[in-house]
Amino acid sequence: MQRFTLEFRHKPVQSLFQRGQSKFVQLSLEPGQGLTRHRVALTLAVVVVSGRIRFTAEGRDEVLGMGDVLVLDPDVEHAVQAVERSVVLLVLVPDQGAEVRPQPTMKLDHPNAFQNPELMDQIAPELRPLVEDHLHVCKVLESVNTSMAPPTVKNALSVIGEEIAHHFVAEEQILFPRMAQHVGGMDVGPVARLLEEHHHIRQLHQEAESLLDAWQSGGDEHTWTLLTNKLTELAPALLNHLGKEDSHLFPMASRLLTPQEKSVIAEELKAITPRP
């Protein structure tokens, strides 16, 4: 027999009990604290012990108060945020008879230059600095497929953050506007699609960083599981995006852009402050 008292704790996330896949997790949240968007592969029951929380799932916000219980199916993306100081019990249980699913491996739909160096032959020299940025990112992200140790995860998120802060901005300010003049504009076609992917990757990275902060500030193995699940969503999204650029965008730009446009792009890329 084990007994637990559901009172406010110093750790925002604390696992209380686990038996097989089933687990009880307590959240102790100050106003504004919570868990960013994530998924779990288990049925989730959310029990508000005290306070009030905002629970977001399937495009809807529900404010839950003391005594409220909400049940969510597996793999539904959701988020939790405290409206006021709250204690919440999360009960996670597998569906009866459901098999334990292995961790998915990264599925890549577009080859990148790290895996296929011959792609460089199709890309103009003026655009190759952008591809060289990709090579380092791809190498780091492929390590995520074999290790989810804390140093690997932290390094991957740091490298992705640099990619977003420098490389994404260089594309959005220097390359995409010139390509848009040849392929129908910034709001339609391939440029619009790549900008949507930039937004999605930024959002996933922000959510992963929030989970990392939660884990570092007192989370436990449950928070770490949410973080690694988020990274397994982020890494293939970014790798597929980089592969799409290496195998489609950059070769297309190499043919469509005029020599003068490519020369100007090369000069503007050189003028960007180098990464630290």
N, C-alpha and C positions, 0 to 999 in steps of 0.2 A: 504494500500500500504506500502511495506517495500523496503528500498533501501540499497544495500551493495556495498562496495568498495573492490575489490579484490587486496589488497596490502599486502606486506610481513608483517606478524604479529609475535609477540614474542612467541606465542604458536604454536608448530609444527602441531597440529591437533586442529581444532576448528569448531564445528557445527555452521552453519549460520542460518539454517531454517529447520524446520521439520513440516510436515503436514501428520498425519497418519504414514504410514511406509516410505513415501517419505522424503528424506532429502538432503540438500546441506551441504557439508563438505569441508572446505578449508585446504589444506596442505601448510605450509610455511617451506621449507626444505633448510638447508645448504648443501653443497656438502657432500655426503656420508650418510646423514640422510635419513630416509624413514620408511616404515612399512614392517616388516618381513612377511613371508608367512602366509596368512590367507584366509578365505572365507567369503562371505556375501550371505545371502539368497535373494538378490535382484539383479535386473539388474543394472549394474554399468557403468556409462559414466565417462571417465577420460578426463578432459579438461585442457591442459597445458596453463596457462595464461602467464607465463614468465619462462625463463630458459629452462633446459633440464632435463629429467628424464629417468631412465631405468625401464621399466615395464616388469615384468617376469610373464608369464602364459603359461600353457600347454607345458612346456619344451622349450619355446621360449623367447628370450630377444628382446624387441623393444625399441629403443631410440626414445623418443617423444620430439619434440621441440615446441616452442611457436605457438599456433594456432592449434596444432594437437589434435584430439579427437579420443579416443578409446572406444569401447563399449564391455562389457564383460557380458556373460550370468550369471545367478545366480549360486552360489555354485562352481564356478571355483576357484581353489587355485591360488593366485597371490601375488606379492610383488612389492613394489615401492621403488626406491632409486634415490636420486637426483644426477645428474652428475655435475650440477652447481646450484647456488642459484636459487630456483624455487618456483613459486606459482602455485598450482594445485587445480582445483575445481573438487570435486567428487560429482556426481549426482546419487543418489540411488533411484530407483523406483521399486515397485512390478510389476510383470507381470499382465496384465489386467485379472481380474477374478481369479487370483491365491489366494488360501486360505492362511491365516497366519498360519504357521506351529508352533506347540508348541515346546518348548525346549525339545530335546530328553532326555530320561532317560538313564542311563548307562546300556548297555547290556553286561552281563558277560557270556562268553562261558565256563569258567573253574572255578570251585569252589576253594576258597582259605581257608587257615587254620583259618582265622579270622571268616569267616562265618561257617566253618565246622571244629571245633576243633578236631574231630575224625581223621582227616587226620594225625595228629601228631603221631598216633599209628603206621602208616606205615613208619615212618621216623626214621632212626637211631639216637641215642642220639648225636653222633658226628656232625650231620648235623643240629640239631635243632637250634643252634644259628642263622643260616641263616633264618629259618622260623620265629624266634622271631623278627628279623628285619622286616619281612613282616607284622606282626600283627600290629605294630604301624603305618606303612604306610597305610595299608588298612583302619584302623580306621579313619585316617585323611582324606583319599580320599573319604570315604563314606559320610563325612560331606559336601563335595562339592556338592553332589546330592541334598542336602536340603537347602544349603545357598551359595550364591555367593557374600556375603558381603566382602568388602576389607580385613578385618582381616583374614577371612577364606581363601581367595584366596592367600594372601601373605604367610600365614602359610603353605598352601598346597604346594606352589612352593618351599618354604624353605625345607620342609621335603623331597620332591622329589629330590631336589638338593643334600641333604645329602645321600639319597639312591643311587644316581648315583655316587657320589664321593667316597663312602665307600663300600656299598654292591655290586654294579656292579663290582667294581674293585676286590673285594675279590673273587667273582665268576670267573671272567675272569683269575685271576692269580692262584687260588688255586683249585677250583672245576672243572671248564670246561676242563682244560688240562688232568686231570686224567680220567674224564668221556670219553673224546675223544678217549682214548686208548681202551675203551670197546665198543664204538658205531660207529666206522668208521672214526674218525678223527675230526679235528676242522673245516674242510671246507665242510663237508657234514653232513646230518642227523640232529638230534635234537640240537646238540651243535651249528652248523652253524646257524640254525634257531633262536636260543636264542640270539646269537651274533647279528644277523640282527635286532632283536627286541630291543636290548640294543642301537644300533645305532639310530634306529627310535625314541625311547623314549628320548634319549639325544637331538636329533634334535628338537623334539616337545617342550621339556623343554627350550631349548635355545631360541626358537621362542617366547614362553610364557614370558620368562624373558625379552626379548627385548620389547615386548608390555607393560609389567609392567613398565619398565624404561621410555617408551614413555609416559605412562599415568602419572607417578609420576613427570615427568619433564614438565608437562603442557598440557597433553592431556585432552580430555573432555569425554562426555558420549559415543561418537562413539569409541574412543580408548578402553574404558572400555568394550564395547560390543565385540570388536574384541578379547580382552584378555579373557573374560569369554567363548567365543566360542572356543578359542584355548584350554582352560583348559578342556572343555567338550569333546575335542578330546583326550587330553593327559591322563586324569584320567582313562577312560576305557581301553586305550591301556596299561597303567601300571598295572591296576588291573587284566586284562586278562593275562598279562605276569606273574605276581606273582602267579595267580591261576594255570597257566600251570606248574610252577615250583613246587608249593605245591602238586598238584595232580598227576603229572607225573614225573618230573625230580628228585625230592628228593626221592620219593619212589623207582624209578628205580636205582638211585645211591646207595641207602641203600642196594639193593640186589646185584648189580654188583660189587661194590668196595670191595676189600679185607679188612679184619679187620685191616691189617697194613696200607693200604691206608687211611681208615677212621680215624685211630689214628693220622696219620700225618696231615690230614686235620684239625682235632680238635686242634692240637697243633699250626698249622699255623694260624688258626682263632683267637686263644687266643693271639697270638703275634701281631696281628694287633692293632694299636693304637685305643683305644676306641673313639667313637664319642663324640664330645663336648656336 
